[in-house]
Amino acid sequence: MGVLETITGPADLKALTPAQLPGLAQEIRDFLVESVSKTGGHLGPNLGVVELTIALHRVFDSPRDAIVFDTGHQSYVHKLLTGRHDFSQLKKKGGLSGYPSRAESEHDVVENSHASTALSWADGIAKARRLRGEEGRHTVAVIGDGALTGGMAWEAINNIAADKDLPLTIVVNDNERSYAPTIGGLADHLATLRTTRGYERFLDWGKNTLSRTPVVGGAMYETLHGMKKGIKDIVAPQGMFEDLGLKYLGPVDGHDEQAVEAALRRAKAFGGPVLVHVITEKGRGYDPARRDVGDQWHAIGKFNPETGLPFEVSGRIWTDEFNDEMVAIGREREDVVALTAAMLIPVGLDGFAAAYPDRVFDVGIAEQHAVTMASGLAYAGLHPVVAVYATFLNRAFDQLLMDCALHKAGVTFVLDRAGVTGSDGPSHNGMWDMTIASIVPGLRLAAPRDGDQVKRQLREAIDVNDGPTVIRFPKGDVGPAVAAVRQEGGVDVLHETSRETCDLLLVGVGAFAAMAVDIAGKLEAQGHLVTAVDPRWVLPVSDDLVDLARRAGAVAVVEDNLVSGGVGAAVSLALREAEVDVPVHLYGIPKRFLDHASRGQVLEEIGLTADAVATSVVTRLR
């Protein structure tokens, strides 16, 4: 039996001798590679935090001490050390979540996988426990250097540093990366801390040389040592953190468990907020991950653990369509620039960046800054394309509304992973964006139904210069093109029983347009006259769609977004305002957080399949 098999919780870990820990670390890495190869998941980040997580659980007393992971994709080791060893259904329905989950364990605190939030969580937890008189309880926030590019992290640091006796430890897991290499001024600062040893060498020289100088030598050394902070600011500026009021420890080799443990024990005993700077290597211990220059296997599908090669070669995905078209547009229009929030590769801007490196701005995990910066770029005569996951647009709503839309800035937002994404759980489903966008004055939103439409509508969007435009598409493989039988103004008619009249006008939004055609066929086979359409630009609701509704007995809208406040709700309002008195049936995502499962399983559970919608519509048409 290996050591890992004996670990059912932190108490078992604390009982191990230091000599047993390197073997445990290797067992954990072997387990992760073997398990994730069968399920897919966040492998690289977890390989990098093995010793760090062991040290955390040996020094602190979870769950009495709260350990908060920022983003949470690096929590697999934490799960193992808190007794969760069944990774066979990782990220699958009924299996372990890919992030911390309160439903799984009392050791999990924050399950929101949006970055740069851990410090605020930790600040609140630590202050609440102090107010409640809970002495001796510590709070730890583990945050990557990439997440420190988010402004919210610095808002929290500003408050934490002002509270001199707050029992809170900040562990900066510095692997020089978020998804890809971390960039920006903070990254440069941390790099200086990682690489500079000039201060220590200078003090060693001073101690050895000046102490041998008669009479004045000792005094000179004490004076020199008193200048510690100033010298650090010159040759190793960790003084920045101390200027903020934080005790700084490090840098520490994150793969020397004993060194990390010693630093954490010092931090725990300090009696106030301490920042422990730990240097780790993403993908540590598994060469295929470590050598991957793109993202060091940040997230990976199923693979052969012996070779590191994927078992399946993925097909062409929606993101590829956007990626290729951005490169083509870049050749034609020098005014088009692009912004990403530390997700250059996942959102498909790597092609544009390779072709036009001076026209791409990676702002780090700072969506708010990205949107307002884009508004400034538009004011100065450029057309910015801001590419983010749909779920992350939530983080920049105020900037979208007040900086972009209010100023009629010509900015195009491209939302990847829109709708149900499934396996990454509730925080990653892109189910809020059309509801959010629907209340923004002057915003126009397109939901392409296929790869051809991604390209066409992207070009249409960047031709708009008097307000924000949004293009949104889902995760995964892009299907075949869905042909229109004719156009009705700006609306594409995809299926039509009769041109003069219909029992039902079926509106398919985005990727659900193909489903709408399928539903129309099912209803037509039961004797109903059905017209299925793709509005293409779904917000605001077009007059052309309203005119089509006038000739219908009823309208049904199917969308991969919250049913509350989504496109269907906008269609209902538009028809009422136009005095078109027909029933409108709405099919979308219910207003609740969706557990992790495959996209297909989630859609089936919430009734967003062709069979389920067709069955429901038939009962309403009778």
N, C-alpha and C positions, 0 to 999 in steps of 0.2 A: 504493500500500500504506500502511495506517495504521500508527501506532507499535505498537499492541497486537499486531498480527500478527507483529512482529519479536521479541516477548518470549517466549523459550522457558524462561527461568529468571531468578533474581535477578541474575545477572551482566549480562544484557542490560539490566536495569532500571538498574543502577548506572552503566552507560555513558552513559545519557541526560543531557543538560544540564538544569538547572533550568527553562529556558525551554520544554522539551518536555513537562514534566510536566502542566501544566493541560490540554493537548490530549489526553494519555493518559488523564487522569481522565475527561474527557468521553467519549472512546471507550469506556471501560469502562462508564460509566453507560448509554450508548446500547446497548452489547452486552447488558447485563443486562436492560434493559427488553425488548428484542427477543427475547432467548432465553427469559426466564422467561414472557413472554406466551404462548409456545407450549407450555410444559410445566407451568407453575405452580411455585411454590416460595417461598422466603423472600426477597422482593424488597426491602422497606423497610429491613431491617437492613443489607443489603449496599450499598444506595445511600448509606447513611450513613457507611460506613467506607472509602470509596475512597482518599482522600488519606492516611488513617491507615495503611492497609495498604501503600500505596506507600512511605511513609516507613519503616515497619518493615523492609521488604525492602531499602531502600537503606542503612539504618544497620546492621542486623544481618546475619549471614552464615548464613542457613538453607541446609542442615540442620545445619551445624556448630553454630550457635546454635539452640537449640530455641525455637520460637514456639508457645505453647500457647493455643488459643482456648477460652474458657469457653463452654459450650453448643455452639458451633460452627456455628450457623445463619448466622453472618456471615462464613463462610469462602469464599464464591464468588469474591471479589476475589483472595484468597490463591491459590485454584486457578488463576485466570487468570495470575497473575504467576509461578506455578511451572510454566507450560507446558501447562495443561489447558484447551484452548479449545473442545472439542467438548461443548457443553451440550445437544445435540439430544435426548439420552435422560436428562436430569437426573432423578434419583430413580426412574428406571425400570429394569427388569431389564437388566443388562449395561451400564448407563450410569453416569454419575457419581453418587456419593452426595450427598445434600443436606447432609452434614456431613463433617468431615475423615475420611479413610480411609487407614489404613496400607497397604492393598492397592493404593491408587492412586498414592501418592507417598511418597518418603522425607522430604518436607517436612511431612507430616502426623504429628502426635504423639499426640493424644488424640481418639478417635472416639466416645467416650461423650458423648451430647448431654444429659446431666443437668447442671443448672446448679450453680454455686458450687464446682466441683471444681478449677478450673484452678490456683488458688494452691497447693493441696496437691501437685498434680502438679509444678508448677514448683519448689516447695521441695525435693521429693525429687530431681528431676533435677539441680538446681544443687548440692545437697550431695553427691550421688553422684559427679558429675564432679570436684568438688574433692577428695574422698577418693581418687579414682583418679589424681590428679595431672594432670588435663587442664586445664592453664592456658590462659587466653585464650578460654574458651568461655563464652558468656553464655546466660542463660535469660530468656525474656520471657513473661509471662502477660497476655493481653488479656481483661479482664473487664468486663462491662457494669455500670452502676450498679444495675440490677435484681438481678443475681446477687450483689451485695454485701449484699443483704437476707438471704442465706442464712447461717446460723450457721457452717457449715463454712468459709466464706471467712474469717471472723474468727478461727476456730481457727488457720487457716494464717497469717494476718497476725500473730497473737500469737507464733508461732514464727519467722517470717521476720524480724520486727523485732528479735528478740533476737540475731540473727546478723549482726554489724555489717560483716563483710567478704564477705558472700555476694553473688556477682555476679548479681543478679536484678533485673529491672525489671518493675514492675507498671504496666500501662497501664489506667487506668480510662476506658472508653469511655462517657462520660456523655451520654446523649441524653434523660434524664429519664424513661426508660421501661424496662420489661422487655418483657412483651407489650403491656401498656397502661401508662399513666403510673405511674411508681414512687412508692410512698407510704411513709411512716414517718419515724422520726427521722433516719436516715441520708440519706434523700432531702431532707429539710429542710436538713440540714447541707451537702450538696453544692449545693443551690440557693443557699445563702448564699455559698459559695465562687464560684459562677458569677456572682453578681450584685453582690457587694460590691467596690467599688474605693476605699472610704473610707480604708483603710490607706495605699495608694499615694499618694492625693491629700494625705493628712496629712503624709507624709514629704516630698513635694515642697514643700509649704508650709514645712515646717520648714527644709529645706535652703536655700530661697530667701530666707526671712525672717530666720532666726536667724544665717545666715552673714554678714548685713550688720550684726549687732549687735556693737559694739566689745568686745574682750577676751573676753567670756563667750560670744559667739555660737557659735563653733566648738565649744567644750566642751559647750555645751548640746545642739548637734546630735548630737555623738557619744554623749552620754548618751541622747538620744532614740532614736537608732538602736540603741543597746544594749538598749532596751526593746522591740525589734522583736517578739519572741515574745509578750510580754504584750499589746501593742496588737493584734496579729493575733487573739489570743484574743477581744478585745472586738469588733473591727469586721469581721474575716474569719477565722473560727476554723479555718483549716487547721492550726493548732497541734495539733489532735487527732491528726493523723497523725504529726507530729513528736514528740508526747508518747509515742507508741507506739514511737518509735525509727526511723521511716521518714523519709528525705529526701523532701520534697514539692516537685514542680515543677508549676506551673500556676496557674490554668487556662490551657489552650492552645486556640486556635481549631483544631478538628480538620479544618477545610476549608482551612486555610492550610498546604499541604504543607511549605513551608520552615520554618515555625514549629514544626511537629510534629517535623520532622527535627532541628532544632536542639535541641529539648528531649530527644529520644531520644539524641542524641550526648552531651549532658551527662550523662544518666542512665547511659549505657554507660561513660563515663569516670570515674564517681564512685567506683567500687570497693566499693560496698556496696548494700544494697537501696534502691531508689528508687521512689516512686510518682509517675507522670506522669498528671496529670488533664487529659483531652482532652474538649472539648465538641464533640459532633457533632449532626447533625440527621437523624433517621430519615426515610427517603424522599427525601433530598436530590436535587434535580435533576429530579424527576418529579412534577409538580403533583398528579395524582390520588392518588399515595401520600402526599405531604406533607400534603394537605388532609384525609385520612381521619382523623377525630378518634378513631375506635374503636381502631385499632392501627397506623395508617400503613402498611398493607399488610405487616404482619409476615409473614403467609403468605397467598398468593393463588393462586387457580386460573388457568386459561387466560383471557386477556383480550385485548381489542383495544388494541394499543399506541397507536393514534392517539387513541382516545377514553377509554381506561381502563375501558371497560365490559366485564363478563364475557361470554364467548361463550355460556355455558350458565348458566341459572338453576337452582340446585340445588333438589331436592325437600325434603320435610320429613324432617329427620334425627332420630335418637334423642334427641339433646340437646334438641331443641325440645319433645319430650313432657315431659321433666323440667322444662324452663324454665317451661312453662305451668302445670304442676301445682304447682310451688313457689309461684307467685304465688297460686294458688287456696288452697293450704294456709295461706299467710301471712295471708289474709283471715280464715280461720276460727280460727287458733291463734296467739295473740300470743306463746306461749312458743317458737315455732320460730324459730331463727336460722340463719344460714348462714356458712360460712367458705370462703375460697378462698386458694390460694397463688399469687397474681399471675396468675390465669387466669380472671378474672371472666367474660369473654365466651365463651371457648372451652368452659368447662364448663357454660354455660347459667344463670348466676346473675345476668345483667344485668337480666332482667325483675324478679326479686325485689329486686335492689338499687334499681331505679328506683321500685318501689312502697314499699319499706320500707328506706330507706337506713340507718337507725340499727340495723338488725338484720343487717347484713352486715359481716363482718370480713375484709378483705384483708390477710393477714399478710406479703405478699411471698413470695419463694421460700424458704419456711421450713415445709416440711411437718411436721417434728418439732414445732415450736412449735404449729402448727395443731391437731394431734391432742391434745397435752396441754392446750392452752387450751380445746379443746372439752370435755375431761373436766372441767375446772374449771367451765365454763358449765353442764354437766349437773349437777354437784354443787350448783350454786347455783339449780337449779330450771328451767333451760331445756332445750330439746331441740335440740342443734346438728346441722346437716347439713353435713358436710365433703365438698366436691365437688372431686375431683382426677382427673387422668388415672390409669388403672389402673397404668401403669408407675411412677408416682411414689409409689404407696403403699409400694413397696419401701423408700423413704427414711425411712419413719416406723414401721417394724415394731416397734421396741422400745417406742415410745410407744403403739402400738396394743395391744401385749401387756401392758405393765406399768402404764401410766397409765390406759388405757381399760378393757381387759378385766378386769384384776385388781381394779379398783375397781367393776366392774359398772356402768360409766357408760353411760347411755342416749344413745349417739351414733350417728347414721346416716352411713355413708360411701357416697357416690355416685361410682362409678368409671366415668368416660367412657373411650372408646377402649379398651375391654377386648378381649382376644383379639388376633388378627392385624390390625395396622393397615397393614402393607405398606411403603408408599413411604418412610416416614421411617426405615426400617432397624431394626437389632436393638435399639437402646436404647429405641425407642418402642413396640414390640409389648407389649401388655398381657397377657402370657402367664404371669405369675407369681402373680397376685393370689389365685386360688382355692387354689393350693398353700400360699401363706402363710397365708391365712385358715383353712385346714383344721386347723391346729395350735393355733389360739387358743381356749382354753376359753371356753365361753359365747357365742361369736360365732355369729350366724345370717346366712346369705348367700342372697340371692335373685338369680336370673338371669332377668329378664323376657324372654319370647319375642317380644313385639311392643309397640307403643306403648301400647295399652290396659293391658297388664300393668305397664309402667313406672309408670303413674299409680296403679294399684291397689296394687302392692307397695311403692311409696314411702309411701303412706298406712299400709299395714300396718307398715312399718318404724318410722315415727315414733310409732307407738302402743306400741313396745317401750321400756321404761324401765329394764330390769334387766340390760342388757348391750349390746355393740355390734351393729349390724346393717349389712349391706352390700348395696347394689344395684349391679349391674354390667351395662353394656350396651356394644355395639360402636360403632365409628365408621361414619359414612355414613348413607345413606337408610334410613329405617325402612320395612319392607314392610307388606303388609296384615295385618290381625288373623288369627291362627290360632285357629279356634274349637275348643273342647273338645266331644267327643261326650257325655261325662259326667264326673263327679268320683268319685274313689275316696279318700274322706277329703280330705286336702289335696293330692292328686295329680290333675292334669288328664289325662284319657285323650283323646288326640288321634286315634287310629286303633285300630280293634279288629276283628280277623277273627272272634274268638269270645270271649264273656265268660267261658266256663268254663275254657278252657285256651289255651296258646299255645306255639309252638316257641321264640319269642324275645320277650323283653321289651326293647324298644328305648327307652332313656332319652336324650332330646334335651335338652341343657342350654342354656338361654337362646336366643340367636338360632339355634342349631342344632336347635331343636325343629321348625321348618319342614322342615329337611333330614331329620329323623327320619321325618316323615310321608311324604316323598318316598321314602326308603329302604324304609319299610314297604310302600308300594305296589309297589315293584320286587320285593321278596321275596314278597309275596302273589301276584304274577303268576306266580311260579315254584312255587306250591303250598304255601308256608309259612304257618303261622298266626302272625300278628304283632300284638303290641300296642305301640303307640308312646305314650309318656307324657312329660309335662312335670312334674317334681316341684315346680316353682315355687320353693320354698325348698329349695335343693339341699344346704345344709350347716346343721346336721348332717343326716345321712340319716334320713328319716322312717320310722316304723314302717309307714306306709301303703305306701311303696315296697317295703319288705321283704316285706310280705304279698303284694303283687303278684308278687314274684319267686318266692315259694313255688309259684306255679301255672305257672311258666314252665320250659321245658326249658333255656334259657340266657338270659343277660342281656348286652346290649351298651350301653355308655355312649359317647356322642359329645359331646365338649366342646371349646370354643375356649380351651384352657388347657393347660399342661404335662400330659402324660399321667402324668408322675411326680408323685405326691402330690396329684393333683387330685380331682375329684368321683368319677371312676371308681374310683380307689384307695380313696376313702372308702366307696363302695358295696360294694366287695369285702370290706373289713374289717367293715362292718355285717352283711353276709350270713354271714360266718364266725362272728361273735359270736352271731348268731341261729341258727346251725347249719342254715343254708339251703345245701345242697350242690349248687349249680348253677355251671357255668362262667360266668365274667364276662370279656367281651372289651372291651378299652379302646381307644378311638380319640381321640387328642388330639394335641397339639403335641410333637414329639420334644425331648429335652433338649439343644438346641444353639441357637446364635444364628442367626437367620434373615436372610439378605441382603435388601437392599431390592428390592422389586418390587411390583406391584399386589397387593392382598389376594387376588384370585382366582388369580393366578399362584402365590402362596405356598401357598395352600390346595391347589392342584392338585399342587404339588411334594411336599408332605408327606402327600398322600393323604387329605385331609379334604374330599372331595367326595361327593355322594350315590352316584355310580357307583362310585367307588373303595371306599367303605365297604360298599356292597351286595355288590360282588364278593368282598371279603374275608370278609364275614359268611357268605355262601353256602358258601364252602369250609370254614368252621368248623362249620357246621351239619350237614354230611354225616357 
